[in-house]
C-alpha cells in the first residue's frame, strides 16, 4: 500500500509542478523569443514556444529530488 501511495503522490506532484511551470516557461519563451516561427517546413500558423519540455523536465527533476 505504501508503494502505491508513494507512486501516486510523486506522479501527482510532478503533474502539478509541470502544470504550474508550463505557463511560466511559455511566457519566458515569448520574452526571450525562443519561438518556432511559421515558414519553410514549419506547419504552425503562429509563432509557437519551443521550450515546453523544460517545464516537464524541471517537474520530473524536482519530484525526484
C-alpha distance (Angstrom), angle and dihedral (degrees) to the residues before:
residue distance angle dihedral
X1 . . .
X2 3.82 . .
X3 3.79 92.4 .
X4 3.80 90.8 52.8
X5 3.80 91.7 50.4
X6 3.80 90.6 48.2
X7 3.81 92.0 48.8
X8 3.81 94.7 46.9
X9 3.81 92.0 43.1
X10 3.80 94.4 50.5
X11 3.81 91.7 45.1
X12 3.79 90.9 50.6
X13 3.81 91.5 46.8
X14 3.82 92.4 51.2
X15 3.80 90.8 47.6
X16 3.81 93.4 50.3
X17 3.80 92.6 46.3
X18 3.82 91.4 50.4
X19 3.80 90.2 46.5
X20 3.80 90.7 52.6
X21 3.81 95.8 42.1
X22 3.82 95.3 47.0
X23 3.81 98.4 77.2
X24 3.81 90.8 43.0
X25 3.80 91.7 54.1
X26 3.82 91.4 45.6
X27 3.82 90.8 51.9
X28 3.81 91.1 48.0
X29 3.80 90.3 48.1
X30 3.78 90.6 54.9
X31 3.80 91.7 45.0
X32 3.81 93.8 48.8
X33 3.81 91.6 38.1
X34 3.79 94.4 -122.6
X35 3.79 91.1 154.3
X36 3.76 138.1 141.0
X37 3.81 100.9 -125.2
X38 3.84 117.9 -152.5
X39 3.79 117.6 -108.7
X40 3.76 139.3 80.4
X41 3.79 108.9 26.4
X42 3.82 93.3 -11.9
X43 3.80 114.4 109.7
X44 3.80 99.0 -167.4
X45 3.79 117.2 116.0
X46 3.80 93.8 -151.3
X47 3.82 133.5 26.4
X48 3.82 107.4 -75.5
X49 3.83 126.4 -159.9
X50 3.81 113.2 -111.0
X51 3.79 100.2 -165.2
X52 3.82 99.9 75.4
X53 3.78 92.2 116.4
X54 3.78 89.8 65.5
X55 3.81 90.4 68.7
X56 3.79 91.8 50.4
X57 3.81 93.8 45.9
X58 3.81 92.1 47.2
X59 3.80 91.5 49.6
X60 3.80 91.0 49.9
X61 3.80 92.3 47.0
X62 3.80 93.9 48.0
X63 3.79 90.9 48.4
X64 3.79 91.3 51.8
X65 3.81 90.7 50.3
